[in-house]
Amino acid sequence: MTLTYQRFTAVLLLIYGSLFLSGIYYCVRVFWSAVARMSELELEQRTNIKFLVKLGKSGNEIREMLVRVYGNNAIKKTAVYKWVKHFSKGRESVTDEERSGRPATSRTEENNAKIRQIVCENRRMTVRSIAEQVNINRETVRKILTEDLDMRKVCAKMVPMQLLTRHCHEGVFSY
C-alpha cells in the first residue's frame, strides 16, 4: 500500500474534515520531503496521532480511529500511547531520534571489495566460508551480497541479480 499526499489528506479529512485547513496540508508537504528511512505507514499514523493530540483526543479515541482507518495495519496500542505521551509533552517530530551505540563497521567499501573478489574467483563459495575468510558475521556477508552487490544464489552460484544479455554472450559473469 503506497502512501500519497492525497491519501494522507483524505485520512485527515475523514477524521476531521471541517477542522482541516490548507495550511496543515502545506506543512505536511514540507515535512514529507525530510523523511527518508521510516515506514510510510508508520509515519502516516504518527502524524495522525500528533494531529489528534493537538485536537485534544485521548489515547483510546485515537487508537479506535486508527483501527477504523487502517484495520490490521494500525500500530499497536502501546505505541499509540507512547506517541500520545510524547506529543502531549510538546514533541513536534514524528521521526525517531538518533540512537547512540556502536556504528556499523562491517559493511564498508573495503569489505564489499573483498567479498566481490572472493565471489568472482569462486562463485560456489558459501556465505559461511566467505564470512570466515573476511572475518565478519555471516548475516553481514549475506546483506553485502544481496543488498550492496545485488547478487543472489542461482544453482549454488552467486550471480548478479539482473543478468544482462552481455553476461550470457560472454559466458562469464564479469562484475
Protein Blocks (a to p, Z undefined) as FASTA:
>chain_A
ZZdfklmmmmmmmmmmmlpcfklmmmmmmmmmmpmkbcfklmmmmmmmmmmmmnopafkl
mmmmmmmmnmmmpccfklmmmmmmmmmnopabfbdcddeddddfklcfklmmmmmmmmmm
omkbcfklmmmmnopafklmmmmmmmmnopadeehiacdfbacfklmmnopacZZ
